[in-house]
Amino acid sequence: MKSLLALFLVFDFLTSGTHVMIEVWGKPNSLKNGKNLGNITWNSCMMACHGSEDCIMAHLRSQNCYLFNEVTMSTVNRTKPENMAIVAFKSNVTNEKCFDVEPTTIWGYIFHYKNTSENPKWIYYTISLARNQWNHMYMYNYSCPEGTWAVFRSDSSIACYVVTIKIVFPIFFLNFQQFYSTNGAGDFNYTYSKTGCEKQTGSPPLAGLHYPEDMSYMDNLVEAVKSVSGIDSFYSRIDGIRTTACQKTPTTEECMSVKGFKFIGQPVKNFDHYNWVTNSSSREKSGYDCLVLVADKKKPLRVDVKSCTKNSPLTVQLVFCSKPAFT
């Protein structure tokens, strides 16, 4: 080890950029809450911390490897080389070079999204040396507010969902924490649904189908409702209402495109992920201008343009609301 400090390894780590493990002479004041990986080499111990999505410190004691996250890490007493007590901190800052002098501050950030009941989050932390003791501070930046549900998309973006369901059966049977039930007198028309979304945690607007994962998520919840409610055919409200101009000419090329509809949430770029019952020009009657998902017995979940004010011919049982993460 170079002087008191040496650079161990540099790797690309998930989406959070380059991380390194920085070795210093030190001894944690407590091992109580550390994760004990057993008898492994020091290099393997540091690699285990580096490869973990939430570890920020590794320590070897009596040939046992201990890993600590931002919650379980205790204070660390600075020691001398003859004590042979070593810790390694995970950091984002070294420019792939060893420090010439011992730093007094080490900082980092990691994205935590696996094996957790919480929504994905960024963990920002600072480890500082003062009076021969290393202390740390940390803060979180959650992708989605508490009470919403994070859905990962194919481009690594995340959507935060809230779903409102009309009570027709005991809600606890679904075991989905992202459900918000309602006993209101509203019939889930477009205006009622839009306002209902805005009142939920984080004020997400009605949800659009931007990625295949959006449709997959909605389909899974629709199937869950069907399986426990005894209702196998119903509508779900999503974002999209036909423009006033296109109500007169719904079959023109422009009116059949996304330009023919107004979206109050994240703008829909195209209809690539919309599996239509017929097509986007459908307008059976006056007022049939709002996009809905159609659950029809065992048929695949599809999109249609139905009444904005009435339950016809099926009832609306679900309302999907979403917004981009970290907003």
N, C-alpha and C positions, 0 to 999 in steps of 0.2 A: 504494500500500500504506500503511495507517495505521500510522505510527511504524514499529516493527520487525515488526509482526504484523497480519495482516488475515484475516478470514473470507472464504473464496471462495464455496462453494456449500453448500446444505443439501438433501439428498435422502433419501427413504426407501430403505433398502438391504436387500433380501432380508428375512430374518427377524430380523436383528440390531438393528433399530431405526434411529434416525437417525444418519447419519454426516456429517461435515463434513471439508473439506480446509482445513488451517491453514497459511498461508504464513509462512515466516520467512527471514531472511537466513542462508544457510548453504551449505556446500560439502562433499559427501561425500568422505571420504578415499580411496575407491576406487569405480570404476565397473565393475570387472572382472566382477562377477556380476550386474549389473543387466540388465534386459530393455530393449534399445534399440528404441524404436518409430520411430526415424528423425526426419526433419525435420517437426515439427508445431508448432503454436502452444502457448504455455504453458497457456492455458485448456484446450485439447484434451488436453494431457498430464495435467493434474490431473483432468479428467473421466475419462480412461482409468484412472487409478489408483482413482478413486472407484467406477467401475463394475466393477472387478476384485474377485474374491472373496478374493484373498490379498495384494493390494498394500497396503502401509502407508506408503510414501513415494514421491514423484515428484520428479524433478530435471531441469532443463534445462541442458545444457552444449553450447556451440557449435551451438545450434539443434536439438540432438538430445534427444529425450525418453527418460529412463531411469526404469524402474519397479523398485521393490525390495519383496520380501516380508520376513518376519521373519527368514529365514535369510540372504538375500543383502544385507540392509542393513548398511552399515559405520557406523563412527562419523562424525559430521557436525561439522565445525568451524564455529563461529559466526563470521560475517563482518560487514562493514559495508556499508551501502547502496551506497557508491561502488564496491564490488567487483562488484555486480550478479550475485551468485550466490544463487540462490533454491532452497529446497526446500519441499515441502508434505507435511505429515504428515496421515494419516487419523486422525480422532478421533471419539469418541462424546460428548464433553462440551464444550458451549459454550452450550446453551440458546438456540441460534439467534442469538447475539449475539457481536460481536467482543470480544476481550479488551481491556481498558483498559491493561493492562500485560502485558509479555511473561511467559507462564507458565513455570514451571520444570519442570512435569510435564504430559505429555499421555498419556492412556491410551485404549485402545480394545479392541474384541473383534469378531471376524468369524467367520462360519461358513463353513468350507471343505469343499466337497463335490463340486466338478466337476473333471474331468480329473485324477484322482488314483488311484493304485493302493491308497491307504490308505482306511480307513473314514472317513466324515465326522467332522469335529472342530471344536470351538471353539478359536480362537486368541486368547489374552489377552496383551496386550502393554502395556508402559509405556515411554515415551520421556522421558528426563530430561536436564535441562541442568545441567552442573556444570563450572566452570572453563572456560567458553567452548567446551564440547564437548557435543554431544547423543549420549547412549548409550541403548541400549534393552535390555530384558529381555522374555522371553516364556515362556509355558507353554501346554501343550495339554490339552484335555479331550476325549478320544475318545468317540464315540458308542457304539462297540462294541469289545470287547477284540481284540487281535491274535489271529488264528486264527479269527475269526468273520466273518460276512458281513452287511453292512447292507442292509436292504430298506426302501425308502421306501414309505409308505402314502399314501392319498388325502387324509388329514387332516394331512399333514406329519409324522406320527409316524414313528419308525424302529424296526424290529425287528432284533435281532441273531441270526443263524442259525448253527447248527452242524448238519451232516448226517453221520450215520454210515451207511456203506454196507458191506454184507457182501461180502467179496472173492470175486468170481467171474470176474474178468478183470483185466488190468493196469490199475491205478488211474490211471496217468498219462495214459491216453487221454482221460479226461474233461476235463483241463485246468481243473478247478474247484478253487480253493484253499480253498473252504469245506468240502470233503469230508474226513472223518476216517474212515479205514478200520479194520477190525477183523478179527483172525484168531481171536477168542475162540471158545470152545466153545459160547457161548450161542446160542440159536435165535431171538433177537430177540423173546422173549415180552414181555408188558407190563412185568413187573417188571425184567427184564434191560435193556430199552430205557430205562425210567425212570431206573434207576441209571446207565446209560451216559451219559445226558444230563448228569446231575449231576456226572459226572467230567470233563466237557469244560471248555474255557476259559470262565470266567465262570459256570460251573454253571447253564446255562440248563435249564429244565424242558422237557418235551415241548411241542410247538408246537400251538397251536390255529389255527382259521381265522377271524381277526377281521376281515379286510378282503379285498377281491378280489385285492389284490396278494400276499397270503399264498398263496392258491390258485394264482395265476399263477406265482409263484416255485417252488412245489413241482412244478407241472406241467412247467415247463421242465427241472427236474433229473430228474424221472421220465423224460421223453422222451429226455434225454441218456443216461441209463443204458440205456434200451431200445435206443438206436441203436448202442451199442458192446458190449453184453453178450450180445446174442442172446436175451435173456429179454424177452418182450413182455407177460407177465402176471405180476403180483406185488403184494404188499401193501407199504404204508409205514405205520409206526407214527406216530400223532399223539396229541395229548392227548385224554383223555375216557374214563372208565370208568363204566358204569351203576351207580347206587347200589344198595345191597342191597335196599332197600324196593322199588325199581322193577323188580328182577329178577323179582318175582312178578306185577307188573301193568304190563308195558312198553307197553301200548296205551292207557293213560289219557292224558288231555291233559297233565297235569303231567309224567308220565314221558316223554312224547315231546318235551317242551321241554328247555331246557338245565338245568332243575331236576332232571331225571331222571338227570343225569350229574355225576360229580365231576371237576373240572379242577384239576390240580396247578399249572398255570402261570397266566398272566393269565386271569382269568375270562372265559369266552365269554358275550357278552350275548344272542345269539340264533343261530339256525341259518341265517340269511339267505344265507351264503356256502358252505353245505354242499349240494353236488349229490349227492343220495342215490341209491343203487342202487334202493332201494324207499322206505323212510322210517326215521326214528329208532327206531321200535318193533320193528324186525327183531330176532328172537332165534330162530334156527333150532334151536339146541340149548342145553342148560345150559352156562354158561360163555362163551357168545357175547355178551359185554358190553363189548367194547373197540372204540373207533372206529379205523378204518384207512382209508387211501386205497387205492382199487382201480384198478390199471392193468390194463386188459383189452384187449389187442391194440390195435386202432385206435379203440376207444371213448373218449369223453372221460373224464378222470380224475374218479372219483366217490368218495363216502364210504359206508361200510357198517359194520355192527356185527358183528364177528367174534370168534373165540376169543381170550381173553387169554393162553392158555398154549400153544396148538398152532399149527403151520403147516397150516391146512386151509381150503379145498382148495389155496390158493396159498401160496407161501413169502413171508416178510417179507424184503425186500432193503434197505429204507431206514428210517432213523429220523430224524425231524425234531425238532430242539430249538430253542427260541427264547426270548428275553426282551426286554422293552422296552429301548431304548437309554438310555444314561446311568444305568444301574442296576447 
